[in-house]
Amino acid sequence: MRNALVIAGKEFRSYLTSPMAYIVIAIFIAATGLFFGSADLSPLTYSETSIRGFLQIASLLILLFAAIITMRLIAEEKKLGTIELLFTAPVKDSEIILGKFLGSMGIMIVMLLLTAYFPILLVIFGDPDIGPILSGYLGLFLLSCAALSVGIFTSAITSNQIVAAVIAGGILFALWFMGSAASYLPAGLENVIGFFSLSSYFPDFMRGVIDTRGIVFYISVAALFIFLAIRSLENSRWS
């Protein structure tokens, strides 16, 4: 685990020295702020408002930016040939993937923390229900874990960063909207497909309901794609 933390720290610092991270964070804050401020948020109505608008757009932006943040993690190593250095180092493939996952998760947490002034404004000017706010941020964190794991997996299967981002975005948005598409199918099939949709569980977090099924689902998706990324890296080692 120590090696994974060392890799995570290295990746996190590399994000901080890259203009891409600052651009992504700036766009995320600006876009979510626009939707947060689109409601009537005068001091007289703050007590009747929530961060629902912020959560709705933030969930979609996380899917997009997770693909962008993770596209270089393994693909760039393969393209530059530095992956060979990792293979010859005394570090396991699982530690490489976990380290890069934690590093990208660190920058995602920073991005979410910088939006904390939205609920702070509500608390200052009104008396909002804190429960849905906290559960909403928990939902965003869990969704981020799932989205980043998909991005790392696609970055591990190609040496082209753009291809990795496109594939990751395609998988994530397919998993998100498959629940809506399933509504056009027969009831039995709709329930089965909806069970695997990323969007099926997020509304509960927005309402302040922490359903263990949602927590288990997002963690399971993250674990699955991290496992697939590890296996892909193992195949690259011996190919």
Disulfide bonds with the S-S distance in Angstrom:
none
